[in-house]
Amino acid sequence: MLTFVALLSKFIKVEKEGLHEHYHIVVDPKQLPMRLDKFLLERIEKVSRSFIQNTIADENILINDKVVKSSYKVRPNDVIRVLSDMEPRRKMEVKGQDIALDIRYEDDDILVIYKPPGLVVHPGVGNHDGTLVNGLVYHLAKQSNDALPILEGNDSTRPCLVHRIDKDTSGLLVVAKNDYAMNHLAKQFFDHSIEREYIALVWGSPEPEKGTIEGNIGRHPTDRFRMHVFKDGEEGKHAVTHYEVLESMYYVSVIKCKLETGRTHQIRVHLSSNNHPLFNDSKYDGNRIRKGTVFSRYKQFVKNGFDLLPRHALHAKSLGFIHPRTNEKVIFDTELPEDMALVIQKWRDYVTHQKSKQ
C-alpha cells in the first residue's frame, strides 16, 4: 500500500479546458534539427528535461499525431501535441475532509463516483474546501492508513481527475488512482473514445429531433464567467454535441446528449445557442419562461418547477471507457436524481391535464 503522500503525489490532476491538448506547437519552417526533449525544454517553462522525457515515454506527446521517442529530431512544420498538463502549479494546500462519497466502483486503478448536485468538484476561488477532491483525499488517506488527511505542496500533487462536471450537474465521474491509469484514460478522452451520455430537460422541442450541434466554444467576449459559441469558427475551440429528443412535451423536452468533445459548459452553451436552454439554467437564460402562455397559473407552475429543481436540469447519466488495466470495456449507468425526475413528471402531468381540457 502506498503511503499517503506517495499516493497523493499521483492523485490530483485537473483537466483543463479542452481535450487534454495542453500545447499545440507548429515548428517554424526555418527550424534546424533538434532533439524533441531539448526543443520542448526551451519552450515550456519550469519543467525538467526528465519530466518531458517521461511524458514522451508515456505517449502523451505526439509529432504529427504519431508516437515518437525523446531522441526524435524536430523538423520544420512538424505539429507537436502535448496531451499532459505541464504548466507550473501554484502552491496550495489540499485538506482531507470526511465527506460522504457515493462510490459506484473502485479498484486499484480507478474510482467511479456519483456526484450529487451542489457539490463542487475541486478547490478553487471561493471553494477552498468541502469539495469532492477534499473527500477523495480523505478517502485515499484512510485507505493507506495514514493519520494525516492533509497535504501541503505544489498543485501537481493532486488527485487525478480525468474530467469534471459543473457544480450543479449531477452524475458520474471517473477518477484515476495512479499515473498509469491517468495517462490511459486521458488518451481515451483525447481520442474521443470515452462514451458520455447526459440527460437534460430543455425549453421547447429541438428540431430536428435527432441532430448535432457544432460551434467553437470560448470565453464570452464581455462576461468571463460565461462561455460563448463563436459561429464564425475563428475563435474558441472546436466543440461537437450530439442530441436526441427522448420525450417532447411542447413546453419542454427531455433529451439525451452525447459529447464528442469536452469543452467547459459545452451542453449548456450549445443548447442555449440553439434556443433551447436547459430548464432553470440561470447562466444561459433558462431560468425564465422560454415557451408557454403568459397566464398567472402557468407562471406559478413554472416557478414551482424552479423551486423543486433549483439548478440547471443536467445529469451525467452514463460513462463508458476501456479499463486501463484489463483493457476491457466497462460501462456505468445511474438513474435520474430525484429533483429532475420529479420536475419531469410534473411537466408530464401538466401536459396531460392540458390535453384533457381540449
One Martini backbone bead per residue (centre of mass of N, CA, C, O) as a GRO file, in nm:
protein
  358
    1MET     BB    1   0.096   0.037   0.023
    2LEU     BB    2   0.068   0.351  -0.011
    3THR     BB    3   0.139   0.631   0.096
    4PHE     BB    4  -0.011   0.920   0.128
    5VAL     BB    5   0.192   1.101  -0.030
    6ALA     BB    6   0.244   0.906  -0.266
    7LEU     BB    7  -0.047   0.894  -0.360
    8LEU     BB    8  -0.092   1.205  -0.397
    9SER     BB    9   0.136   1.241  -0.614
   10LYS     BB   10  -0.095   1.091  -0.820
   11PHE     BB   11  -0.400   1.223  -0.784
   12ILE     BB   12  -0.402   1.538  -0.889
   13LYS     BB   13  -0.554   1.620  -1.213
   14VAL     BB   14  -0.682   1.879  -1.387
   15GLU     BB   15  -0.879   1.950  -1.633
   16LYS     BB   16  -0.863   2.133  -1.892
   17GLU     BB   17  -0.961   2.303  -2.132
   18GLY     BB   18  -1.035   2.040  -2.315
   19LEU     BB   19  -0.857   1.747  -2.474
   20HIS     BB   20  -0.557   1.743  -2.348
   21GLU     BB   21  -0.451   1.991  -2.526
   22HIS     BB   22  -0.202   2.199  -2.398
   23TYR     BB   23  -0.024   2.177  -2.666
   24HIS     BB   24   0.028   2.361  -2.988
   25ILE     BB   25   0.293   2.301  -3.218
   26VAL     BB   26   0.446   2.479  -3.483
   27VAL     BB   27   0.712   2.448  -3.662
   28ASP     BB   28   0.943   2.622  -3.792
   29PRO     BB   29   1.061   2.638  -4.119
   30LYS     BB   30   1.373   2.718  -3.990
   31GLN     BB   31   1.425   2.475  -3.830
   32LEU     BB   32   1.653   2.301  -3.675
   33PRO     BB   33   1.766   2.020  -3.579
   34MET     BB   34   1.607   1.874  -3.277
   35ARG     BB   35   1.552   1.754  -2.995
   36LEU     BB   36   1.257   1.722  -2.845
   37ASP     BB   37   1.328   1.771  -2.542
   38LYS     BB   38   1.489   2.033  -2.596
   39PHE     BB   39   1.274   2.193  -2.745
   40LEU     BB   40   1.065   2.194  -2.504
   41LEU     BB   41   1.248   2.316  -2.283
   42GLU     BB   42   1.249   2.605  -2.439
   43ARG     BB   43   0.899   2.627  -2.427
   44ILE     BB   44   0.866   2.516  -2.128
   45GLU     BB   45   0.803   2.613  -1.821
   46LYS     BB   46   0.917   2.466  -1.535
   47VAL     BB   47   1.060   2.204  -1.664
   48SER     BB   48   1.201   1.905  -1.697
   49ARG     BB   49   1.360   1.681  -1.892
   50SER     BB   50   1.255   1.426  -1.749
   51PHE     BB   51   0.958   1.498  -1.766
   52ILE     BB   52   0.943   1.504  -2.071
   53GLN     BB   53   1.044   1.214  -2.119
   54ASN     BB   54   0.812   1.076  -1.966
   55THR     BB   55   0.585   1.190  -2.142
   56ILE     BB   56   0.683   1.056  -2.401
   57ALA     BB   57   0.681   0.760  -2.291
   58ASP     BB   58   0.355   0.793  -2.235
   59GLU     BB   59   0.234   0.912  -2.510
   60ASN     BB   60   0.181   1.255  -2.459
   61ILE     BB   61   0.363   1.306  -2.724
   62LEU     BB   62   0.305   1.434  -3.050
   63ILE     BB   63   0.399   1.374  -3.397
   64ASN     BB   64   0.186   1.393  -3.628
   65ASP     BB   65   0.014   1.177  -3.450
   66LYS     BB   66   0.285   1.043  -3.334
   67VAL     BB   67   0.487   0.829  -3.183
   68VAL     BB   68   0.784   0.911  -2.999
   69LYS     BB   69   1.103   1.000  -2.915
   70SER     BB   70   1.328   1.201  -2.759
   71SER     BB   71   1.535   1.176  -3.017
   72TYR     BB   72   1.372   1.324  -3.192
   73LYS     BB   73   1.387   1.528  -3.480
   74VAL     BB   74   1.301   1.826  -3.532
   75ARG     BB   75   1.095   1.968  -3.788
   76PRO     BB   76   0.974   2.142  -4.018
   77ASN     BB   77   0.622   2.168  -3.956
   78ASP     BB   78   0.577   2.033  -3.715
   79VAL     BB   79   0.330   1.870  -3.504
   80ILE     BB   80   0.274   1.945  -3.161
   81ARG     BB   81   0.136   1.735  -2.897
   82VAL     BB   82   0.024   1.804  -2.567
   83LEU     BB   83  -0.157   1.587  -2.329
   84SER     BB   84  -0.023   1.719  -2.082
   85ASP     BB   85  -0.004   1.884  -1.788
   86MET     BB   86   0.284   2.138  -1.768
   87GLU     BB   87   0.217   2.348  -1.578
   88PRO     BB   88   0.271   2.548  -1.342
   89ARG     BB   89   0.218   2.549  -0.992
   90ARG     BB   90   0.045   2.640  -0.732
   91LYS     BB   91   0.049   2.682  -0.417
   92MET     BB   92  -0.107   2.436  -0.196
   93GLU     BB   93  -0.388   2.309  -0.005
   94VAL     BB   94  -0.492   1.974   0.077
   95LYS     BB   95  -0.780   1.878   0.249
   96GLY     BB   96  -0.900   1.633   0.434
   97GLN     BB   97  -1.247   1.517   0.419
   98ASP     BB   98  -1.543   1.387   0.566
   99ILE     BB   99  -1.698   1.298   0.281
  100ALA     BB  100  -1.956   1.174   0.132
  101LEU     BB  101  -1.924   0.896  -0.093
  102ASP     BB  102  -2.051   0.778  -0.411
  103ILE     BB  103  -1.933   0.469  -0.475
  104ARG     BB  104  -1.964   0.250  -0.759
  105TYR     BB  105  -1.642   0.210  -0.808
  106GLU     BB  106  -1.342   0.003  -0.714
  107ASP     BB  107  -0.985  -0.002  -0.751
  108ASP     BB  108  -0.643   0.030  -0.803
  109ASP     BB  109  -0.707   0.260  -1.048
  110ILE     BB  110  -1.023   0.327  -0.994
  111LEU     BB  111  -1.302   0.558  -0.980
  112VAL     BB  112  -1.663   0.568  -0.943
  113ILE     BB  113  -1.862   0.865  -0.916
  114TYR     BB  114  -2.131   1.015  -0.754
  115LYS     BB  115  -2.246   1.343  -0.819
  116PRO     BB  116  -2.404   1.568  -0.662
  117PRO     BB  117  -2.574   1.832  -0.645
  118GLY     BB  118  -2.358   2.109  -0.526
  119LEU     BB  119  -2.084   1.972  -0.577
  120VAL     BB  120  -1.769   2.048  -0.580
  121VAL     BB  121  -1.491   1.917  -0.724
  122HIS     BB  122  -1.271   2.157  -0.679
  123PRO     BB  123  -1.059   2.366  -0.575
  124GLY     BB  124  -1.108   2.729  -0.540
  125VAL     BB  125  -1.245   3.010  -0.586
  126GLY     BB  126  -1.453   2.998  -0.299
  127ASN     BB  127  -1.340   2.669  -0.285
  128HIS     BB  128  -1.130   2.532  -0.051
  129ASP     BB  129  -1.362   2.341   0.051
  130GLY     BB  130  -1.595   2.080   0.031
  131THR     BB  131  -1.495   1.888  -0.187
  132LEU     BB  132  -1.440   1.614  -0.367
  133VAL     BB  133  -1.133   1.617  -0.326
  134ASN     BB  134  -1.135   1.620  -0.018
  135GLY     BB  135  -1.274   1.341  -0.003
  136LEU     BB  136  -1.053   1.183  -0.160
  137VAL     BB  137  -0.819   1.235   0.027
  138TYR     BB  138  -0.942   1.095   0.271
  139HIS     BB  139  -0.994   0.818   0.141
  140LEU     BB  140  -0.692   0.756   0.076
  141ALA     BB  141  -0.582   0.787   0.357
  142LYS     BB  142  -0.750   0.557   0.478
  143GLN     BB  143  -0.635   0.332   0.294
  144SER     BB  144  -0.320   0.402   0.392
  145ASN     BB  145  -0.319   0.461   0.707
  146ASP     BB  146  -0.324   0.771   0.734
  147ALA     BB  147  -0.343   1.033   0.984
  148LEU     BB  148  -0.294   1.268   0.747
  149PRO     BB  149  -0.552   1.457   0.588
  150ILE     BB  150  -0.292   1.624   0.450
  151LEU     BB  151  -0.159   1.852   0.194
  152GLU     BB  152   0.151   2.005   0.119
  153GLY     BB  153   0.204   2.183  -0.192
  154ASN     BB  154   0.197   2.131  -0.499
  155ASP     BB  155  -0.046   2.112  -0.752
  156SER     BB  156   0.074   1.828  -0.859
  157THR     BB  157  -0.045   1.714  -0.578
  158ARG     BB  158  -0.322   1.557  -0.708
  159PRO     BB  159  -0.598   1.428  -0.796
  160CYS     BB  160  -0.711   1.228  -1.086
  161LEU     BB  161  -0.892   1.423  -1.285
  162VAL     BB  162  -1.004   1.354  -1.597
  163HIS     BB  163  -1.274   1.500  -1.525
  164ARG     BB  164  -1.567   1.721  -1.528
  165ILE     BB  165  -1.835   1.880  -1.344
  166ASP     BB  166  -2.060   2.075  -1.253
  167LYS     BB  167  -2.192   2.162  -0.963
  168ASP     BB  168  -2.512   2.134  -1.082
  169THR     BB  169  -2.421   1.863  -1.182
  170SER     BB  170  -2.505   1.540  -1.220
  171GLY     BB  171  -2.306   1.234  -1.167
  172LEU     BB  172  -2.043   1.082  -1.341
  173LEU     BB  173  -1.706   0.989  -1.234
  174VAL     BB  174  -1.365   0.949  -1.317
  175VAL     BB  175  -1.085   0.820  -1.122
  176ALA     BB  176  -0.747   0.830  -1.090
  177LYS     BB  177  -0.487   0.648  -0.887
  178ASN     BB  178  -0.275   0.679  -1.128
  179ASP     BB  179  -0.070   0.746  -1.391
  180TYR     BB  180  -0.147   0.516  -1.572
  181ALA     BB  181  -0.453   0.569  -1.571
  182MET     BB  182  -0.444   0.863  -1.656
  183ASN     BB  183  -0.311   0.828  -1.936
  184HIS     BB  184  -0.515   0.629  -2.051
  185LEU     BB  185  -0.770   0.812  -2.019
  186ALA     BB  186  -0.669   1.069  -2.159
  187LYS     BB  187  -0.644   0.938  -2.438
  188GLN     BB  188  -0.947   0.874  -2.470
  189PHE     BB  189  -1.041   1.164  -2.464
  190PHE     BB  190  -0.873   1.258  -2.707
  191ASP     BB  191  -1.005   1.020  -2.901
  192HIS     BB  192  -1.324   1.005  -2.836
  193SER     BB  193  -1.387   0.710  -2.672
  194ILE     BB  194  -1.555   0.825  -2.470
  195GLU     BB  195  -1.865   0.756  -2.307
  196ARG     BB  196  -2.118   1.021  -2.288
  197GLU     BB  197  -2.430   1.052  -2.111
  198TYR     BB  198  -2.693   1.287  -2.117
  199ILE     BB  199  -2.953   1.445  -1.927
  200ALA     BB  200  -3.211   1.679  -2.039
  201LEU     BB  201  -3.393   1.980  -1.967
  202VAL     BB  202  -3.571   2.166  -2.211
  203TRP     BB  203  -3.668   2.416  -2.397
  204GLY     BB  204  -3.879   2.288  -2.590
  205SER     BB  205  -3.837   2.156  -2.944
  206PRO     BB  206  -3.611   2.014  -3.107
  207GLU     BB  207  -3.486   2.080  -3.446
  208PRO     BB  208  -3.436   1.812  -3.492
  209GLU     BB  209  -3.470   1.527  -3.291
  210LYS     BB  210  -3.194   1.459  -3.444
  211GLY     BB  211  -2.855   1.581  -3.375
  212THR     BB  212  -2.603   1.843  -3.440
  213ILE     BB  213  -2.377   2.051  -3.256
  214GLU     BB  214  -2.175   2.316  -3.386
  215GLY     BB  215  -1.921   2.508  -3.206
  216ASN     BB  216  -1.722   2.730  -3.096
  217ILE     BB  217  -1.565   2.751  -2.768
  218GLY     BB  218  -1.561   3.034  -2.541
  219ARG     BB  219  -1.515   3.310  -2.400
  220HIS     BB  220  -1.685   3.566  -2.327
  221PRO     BB  221  -1.630   3.887  -2.431
  222THR     BB  222  -1.788   4.023  -2.145
  223ASP     BB  223  -1.813   3.729  -1.977
  224ARG     BB  224  -1.601   3.525  -1.790
  225PHE     BB  225  -1.842   3.324  -1.667
  226ARG     BB  226  -1.890   3.266  -1.968
  227MET     BB  227  -1.985   3.106  -2.252
  228HIS     BB  228  -1.926   3.084  -2.621
  229VAL     BB  229  -2.051   3.087  -2.950
  230PHE     BB  230  -1.852   3.073  -3.247
  231LYS     BB  231  -1.972   3.079  -3.572
  232ASP     BB  232  -1.708   3.155  -3.747
  233GLY     BB  233  -1.451   2.971  -3.633
  234GLU     BB  234  -1.207   3.173  -3.512
  235GLU     BB  235  -1.295   3.104  -3.224
  236GLY     BB  236  -1.212   2.900  -3.003
  237LYS     BB  237  -1.327   2.559  -2.962
  238HIS     BB  238  -1.395   2.273  -3.077
  239ALA     BB  239  -1.750   2.156  -3.087
  240VAL     BB  240  -1.950   1.849  -3.010
  241THR     BB  241  -2.309   1.777  -3.011
  242HIS     BB  242  -2.524   1.511  -2.944
  243TYR     BB  243  -2.881   1.466  -3.006
  244GLU     BB  244  -3.198   1.344  -2.843
  245VAL     BB  245  -3.532   1.305  -2.837
  246LEU     BB  246  -3.734   1.144  -2.589
  247GLU     BB  247  -3.936   1.391  -2.487
  248SER     BB  248  -4.223   1.572  -2.583
  249MET     BB  249  -4.394   1.876  -2.414
  250TYR     BB  250  -4.356   2.147  -2.583
  251TYR     BB  251  -4.232   2.325  -2.351
  252VAL     BB  252  -4.066   2.061  -2.308
  253SER     BB  253  -3.760   1.847  -2.308
  254VAL     BB  254  -3.623   1.527  -2.329
  255ILE     BB  255  -3.271   1.471  -2.351
  256LYS     BB  256  -2.991   1.339  -2.518
  257CYS     BB  257  -2.630   1.351  -2.474
  258LYS     BB  258  -2.331   1.347  -2.678
  259LEU     BB  259  -1.989   1.367  -2.644
  260GLU     BB  260  -1.708   1.457  -2.847
  261THR     BB  261  -1.645   1.681  -2.661
  262GLY     BB  262  -1.496   1.889  -2.361
  263ARG     BB  263  -1.624   2.164  -2.286
  264THR     BB  264  -1.709   2.428  -2.123
  265HIS     BB  265  -2.047   2.412  -2.102
  266GLN     BB  266  -2.135   2.273  -2.367
  267ILE     BB  267  -2.435   2.195  -2.348
  268ARG     BB  268  -2.545   2.463  -2.245
  269VAL     BB  269  -2.439   2.652  -2.481
  270HIS     BB  270  -2.545   2.497  -2.726
  271LEU     BB  271  -2.850   2.499  -2.653
  272SER     BB  272  -2.878   2.803  -2.621
  273SER     BB  273  -2.784   2.872  -2.918
  274ASN     BB  274  -3.055   2.685  -3.007
  275ASN     BB  275  -3.304   2.784  -2.818
  276HIS     BB  276  -3.251   2.537  -2.571
  277PRO     BB  277  -3.237   2.574  -2.274
  278LEU     BB  278  -3.199   2.492  -1.971
  279PHE     BB  279  -3.371   2.427  -1.710
  280ASN     BB  280  -3.276   2.666  -1.485
  281ASP     BB  281  -3.043   2.832  -1.640
  282SER     BB  282  -2.900   3.120  -1.532
  283LYS     BB  283  -2.649   3.156  -1.731
  284TYR     BB  284  -2.848   3.062  -2.008
  285ASP     BB  285  -3.161   3.160  -1.995
  286GLY     BB  286  -3.346   2.921  -1.821
  287ASN     BB  287  -3.489   3.114  -1.571
  288ARG     BB  288  -3.728   3.140  -1.780
  289ILE     BB  289  -3.980   3.183  -1.989
  290ARG     BB  290  -3.963   3.026  -2.325
  291LYS     BB  291  -4.245   2.860  -2.311
  292GLY     BB  292  -4.576   2.980  -2.335
  293THR     BB  293  -4.775   3.135  -2.132
  294VAL     BB  294  -4.906   3.433  -1.938
  295PHE     BB  295  -5.039   3.296  -1.723
  296SER     BB  296  -5.038   3.277  -1.384
  297ARG     BB  297  -5.059   2.967  -1.351
  298TYR     BB  298  -4.813   2.901  -1.527
  299LYS     BB  299  -4.605   3.068  -1.377
  300GLN     BB  300  -4.637   2.909  -1.112
  301PHE     BB  301  -4.553   2.636  -1.221
  302VAL     BB  302  -4.267   2.714  -1.301
  303LYS     BB  303  -4.175   2.815  -1.025
  304ASN     BB  304  -4.211   2.542  -0.887
  305GLY     BB  305  -3.999   2.403  -1.062
  306PHE     BB  306  -3.760   2.576  -0.967
  307ASP     BB  307  -3.787   2.495  -0.667
  308LEU     BB  308  -3.745   2.183  -0.714
  309LEU     BB  309  -3.509   2.289  -0.935
  310PRO     BB  310  -3.223   2.466  -0.817
  311ARG     BB  311  -3.116   2.405  -1.123
  312HIS     BB  312  -2.977   2.268  -1.374
  313ALA     BB  313  -3.099   2.021  -1.617
  314LEU     BB  314  -2.833   1.799  -1.549
  315HIS     BB  315  -2.716   1.455  -1.636
  316ALA     BB  316  -2.464   1.213  -1.582
  317LYS     BB  317  -2.551   0.895  -1.664
  318SER     BB  318  -2.305   0.784  -1.850
  319LEU     BB  319  -2.002   0.560  -1.861
  320GLY     BB  320  -1.749   0.479  -2.112
  321PHE     BB  321  -1.457   0.249  -2.106
  322ILE     BB  322  -1.129   0.153  -2.095
  323HIS     BB  323  -0.962  -0.034  -1.897
  324PRO     BB  324  -0.633   0.019  -1.806
  325ARG     BB  325  -0.575  -0.291  -1.717
  326THR     BB  326  -0.781  -0.496  -1.887
  327ASN     BB  327  -0.903  -0.376  -2.168
  328GLU     BB  328  -1.198  -0.343  -2.088
  329LYS     BB  329  -1.520  -0.269  -2.125
  330VAL     BB  330  -1.690  -0.011  -1.941
  331ILE     BB  331  -2.020   0.047  -1.783
  332PHE     BB  332  -2.194   0.327  -1.641
  333ASP     BB  333  -2.500   0.376  -1.446
  334THR     BB  334  -2.772   0.616  -1.378
  335GLU     BB  335  -3.016   0.764  -1.231
  336LEU     BB  336  -3.221   0.997  -1.183
  337PRO     BB  337  -3.265   1.243  -0.997
  338GLU     BB  338  -3.518   1.349  -0.804
  339ASP     BB  339  -3.556   1.642  -0.909
  340MET     BB  340  -3.580   1.576  -1.212
  341ALA     BB  341  -3.800   1.358  -1.203
  342LEU     BB  342  -4.017   1.538  -1.075
  343VAL     BB  343  -4.035   1.764  -1.292
  344ILE     BB  344  -4.098   1.584  -1.532
  345GLN     BB  345  -4.366   1.476  -1.413
  346LYS     BB  346  -4.505   1.750  -1.389
  347TRP     BB  347  -4.510   1.800  -1.694
  348ARG     BB  348  -4.677   1.557  -1.773
  349ASP     BB  349  -4.926   1.631  -1.606
  350TYR     BB  350  -4.976   1.904  -1.739
  351VAL     BB  351  -5.016   1.808  -2.031
  352THR     BB  352  -5.244   1.608  -1.975
  353HIS     BB  353  -5.439   1.821  -1.864
  354GLN     BB  354  -5.452   2.003  -2.115
  355LYS     BB  355  -5.564   1.782  -2.308
  356SER     BB  356  -5.830   1.720  -2.143
  357LYS     BB  357  -5.955   2.021  -2.214
  358GLN     BB  358  -5.988   1.980  -2.542
   0.00000   0.00000   0.00000
